[in-house]
Amino acid sequence: MSEPLHPSSLGEILDRTAQLYRSRFLVFLGISIFPTGVALALVCAVGLIAAWWNEAGARSVSTAMGYALVGLFAIGVTLVALPLLLAVAGLASAAMSHAVSTIHLGGGTTIRDAYKVVWRRGWRYIWLYLLEGLLVWVAPVVVWIGLVMLVAAVAAVARAGAGADAGVLAGALSVVVVVALAGYGVWMLLQLSLGFPACVVEQIRAWQAVRRSFALSQGTKGRIFVLYVLGAVLGWILSMAVVFPLTIVVALIPGMNNPQHAQTLGIAVLLIIYGASFAVQSFVKPVYGIALVLFYYDQRIRKEGFDIEWLMQQAGMAPAGGVEPLAPEPAPWLPPAASQAGAGAIEPARAVVPPATQPDLGEPQ
């Protein structure tokens, strides 16, 4: 890092984010491409199977058998795709935090090294990603479903005596509930935004990272919200810039305007939209990852004096604390033998301590 650590404004953090992204563009893009590529492959696989089913599969089996096969396919996709996406996304988030932290503090890394380091504690980062998903997305959805059922029951009971007024009241109450839950989701997202940087840099467990993020995000949630808004705007602009030209090109292909090719054109446009969205996600995700790590260090500087601690560590006046070690120990999710073989390191020789000797008491009389 060419400049010393110091408290930074929002503009300085965004400028530093752009600098880091440009300096290691391929590294950050490569880390983010991995999860989006896995998601795109799964979507394409499901789309191809669905297209085959519409063309040939539905005519070769009975209706009851068709519904059974569709149900089994949906269950299989849920049991395979969701855990795979969860694992890949958690590892990618941790790898991004590791790479940004290493480069920001003056080191260097590669895509392979970043994933290799976080793989050693993979379950920790997957569990943290699952916790964030449960708190930000699943909890509001569950509460919303319960409240909708409750409102529907109350409206059904009140409709007999109040008539149409009960329906209007239920609709208004549903809107208020949706707005409140959306506000909760945004607030919780801001609270948990520094969880991965804390978990990766400080090498703490998932629940500790959640509490750490709650503490560090105090006083900076407004700036992080601006970051998310700017990232959403950037993603929308890039999506429009990619989708519109490609759609026009496909529509101008000779013969594609015929009614016989209408279905083909629709599938092509759909694939373009999906492909563009995944490409834009791969490009925009590093912006969030880099900026959140910078916010994490900025909050530690403001609240804990990390800049002074870092200078003392660089001068050899203090032990390295709160900074990710260069070679963390293997994670519990890898077998000990596999971990030692994968590390390829030879165990250092242990100092031989001579056994304690007893004083010479002489020969017995």
N, C-alpha and C positions, 0 to 999 in steps of 0.2 A: 504494500500500500504506500503510495507516494506522499500522502498527506496525513497528518496526525489525526487521531480520533478526537472529536469534539461534538458538542450538541449541534444538531442540524435542524434547519427549518424544513417544511414540506417541499419547497422548491429545490433545496439542496439534496434532499433524499431522492427526488425524482431525477435530478440531474445525475447524481451518482448511479442511480439505477440504469440510466441510458448508457453511461460510460462503461459500467461492468458488462452490460449486455453486448455492447459493440466489441469490447475487448475479448470476450470469450463466447462469441455468438454461437459457434458450432457446438460447444460443450453444453450450453444451456438449452439450445434447441434439441440436441440429441437426447438429453435427459427427459424433456417434455414430450418428445415424439413417441417414446416407448409406450406410455399408457394410452395415448390417443390412438396409436397404431393398433394396439390390442383391441381397443373398443371398436375401431373401424373394421377390423377383421371379423369380430363377432357379429357386428351388424350386417356385414356383407354375407356371412355364412347363413344367418337367419333369413335374409332377403332371398338368397338363392334357393334355400329349402322351401320358402313360402311360394316362390315363383314356380318351382317344380310341382308343388302340391296343386296349385291352381291349374296347371297345364295337364298333368297326367295323373298325379296321385289321387285326386278327388274322384276320378272316373274309374279307378281300378279297385276301389274298396266300397263297401256299403256305407250308409250314412252313420250308423252307430259305430262302426269300426273307425270311420274317419274322425268322429268326435273324440273317440278314445285315443287315437294316435296324436291328435292335436293337443289333447290334455297332457299326454305323456311327454310330448315335445316341449310344451311350455314348462312343465316341472323340471325336465332335464336342463333346459336353458337357465332356469332360475337357480338350480343347484350347482351348475358349473360356471355360468357366466358371471353371476354376481360375486361369488367368492374370488374368482380370478380378477375381476375388475377392481374389487376392494383391495386385494393384495398388491396389485401392480400400482394402483394409485397411491397407496400408502408408502410403498418403497420409493416411488418417484418423488413424492413430496419430501421425504427425508433426504434423498440424494440431492435434490435441488438445494435444500438448506445447507447440507454439508459443502457442496461446491461453492455456493455463494459465500459462506463463512470463511472457507479456506482462501478464496481469491481476495475477498475484502481485507483480510488480515495479512496479505502479502505473499501467500503461498500459491501453489498451482495444483491442478488436478485434471483428470480426464473423465470421460463418461464412464469408462470401465471402473476406474478407481472409486468414483463416487458411489456407484451401485455396490461395489465390493465392500466398502466400509459399512454401508447401512445394512447390507445383507446379514452381517454378523448379529444384528439385533432386530431382525426383520419382524418378529412377532410384536415387539414393542411398538413399532411404527404402524403396523397394520391395526393393532388395537387402538392406538391413538386416532387413526383415521376413522375407525368404526365409532369411537366415542363422539367425535365431532359430528359425524353424520347423524347419529342418534339424537344428539342435543339440538342440532340446527334444523334438521329436516324431519326426522321420524316423529319426534315428540310433538311438534305442532300439528302434523297430519293426524296423529292419533287423537289429540285433543279436539281437533276440528271435526273428525268423524263422530266422536262422542257427543259434542255439542249440537251437531246437526241432527243426530238422532233424538236428543233431548228436546230441541226446538220443534222438531216435527211432531213429537208426541204431545208437547204442550199446545201447539197450534191445533192439532186434531181434537184435543179435549175442549179447547176454547172456541173452536169454530162453531160448535153447536149453539153456543149462546151469543157470540159476538159477530158471527157472520163473516163478511169479507175483511173486517178490521183485523181479525186475528191473522189472516194471511199477510197483510201489509206489515203488521208488527213483527211477524216471524221473519219476513224478508229483510226488514231493516236490522233486526238483531243478527241475522246471518252475516250481513255486510260488516257490521261492527266487529263480529267475531273474527272474520277473515282479515280485516285490517289489523286487529290486535295481534293475531298470530303471525302475520307477516312482519309486524314491527318486532315481535319477540325473536323471529328468525334472524332478522338483520342485526339486532342487538347481540344475540348469542354468537353470530358469526364474527362480529367485531371483538367480542370478548375472547374468543378462541383463536383469533388470527395469529397470535404469537406462540401457539402451542408447539408447532413443529420446530421452529428455530430453538426454543428453549429445550425441547427434548433432545435434539441432535447435538447442540453445542454443549449443553451442561451434562448430557448423558444421564438424564433422570427418567423415571418411569412415566407411563402415560398419564395416570391420575395426578402425579406431581406436576407434569407439564401443563395439565389443564388449570390447576391452581396457580401455577407460575404465570400462565398467560392472563388469567384474571387480574393478577396483581400488576403485571407490567403494562397491560393495556389501559390502565387507569390514566386519564389525562391525554390520551392520544387517539381515542376511538374516532374523533371527528376527522383527523387527518387520514386514518386508515379508510374511513368511509369515502372520503374524496378519492383515494387511490382506487377503490372498487368501482366508483362511478366512472372515473377516467378509463379504467380498464374495460368496462362494459361498452363505453362509447367507442373506444379504439377497436374492440372486437366487432361491433356492429358496422363500423365504417369499412373495415377490412372484408367482412362478409359480403357487403353490398358491392365492393370493388371487385370481388372475385366472381360472385354469382351472376351478376347482370351481364358482363361480357360473355361468359361461357354459355349462358342461356341463349343469348342472341346468336352466337355462333352455331349452336345446335339447331336452332329454329331456322337458320338460313341454309342448312344443308339441303341440297336438291332432293325432292321426293319426301321429305319429312313432314310436309304439310298435308299429305294425303290422309284420308280417314283410316286407311289400312295401317298407317304407321303412327296413329295417334297414341296407342298404348306404348309403343316403343319410345316415342318422344317423351311421354310422361315418366317412364322409368328412367330415361337418360337424364331428364331434368332433376328427378328425385335423387339420383346418384350424384349429380353435380352439387346439389345443395348439401347433401350429407358429407361428401368429400371436402367441400369448401369449409364447412363448419368445423370438421376435424382439423384441417390444416390451419385454420385461424386459431383454434384452441392451442395447437402446438406452438404457434408463434406468440400468443398473448400470455400463456401460463408463466413463462419465465419472468415476465414483468411483475406479476404478483409475487412470485417466489423471491426474486431479488429484493424488491421493495420491502417485503415483510421482514426479511432478515436484517435489513438496514434499520427498520423501525425498532426491531428487537435490540440491536446494539445501541441505538439512540436512547431508548428508554433505560437501558442499563447504565449508560453514561450519565443520564439525568438523575436517576434515582440512587445509583450505587457507586458512582465514580469509577466506572469501568475503564475510562481512559487513563486514569492515574494507575490503576492496577495493571493495565497492559504495559504502560511505560516501565513500571517496576519489574514486571516479568521479563521484558526485553533487556533490561539492565542487569538481570540476574539477582535482583534484590528481593524477589518474592517467588514462591513456588507457583507453577501454572495451575490456577484454579478457575473454574467456570469456563474453560476453553476446551474444546474437544481434543482429546489426546490423539497423537499421530497414529498410533497403532492400538486401537481398542481391543479388548479381549474378545474371544469368540462368544457368540450368543448361545443361550441355553437351547435354542431350537435346532442347533446343529450337533450331531454326535461328536463326542470328544475326538475319536479317531479321525473322522472326516475333517474336523476343524484343523487338527494338526497336519494332516496330509495336504489340505488346501492351502494352509499358510506356507508350507514348504520351508519352515524355519527349523533350525537345529536348536534343541534346548541347550541353553548355556550351561557350562560346567558349574557345578555347585562346589562351594568351598567345603573342603573336608575338615571337619572338626574332630580333633583327637579325643578319644574317650577320656573321661575324668580318671585320673590315677589316684590310688589310695596311698597314704603315707606309709613308708616302710617301717613296720613295727618290730622288725628283727625276727629271728627265729624263736619259736616257742621254747621256753625253758623245759 
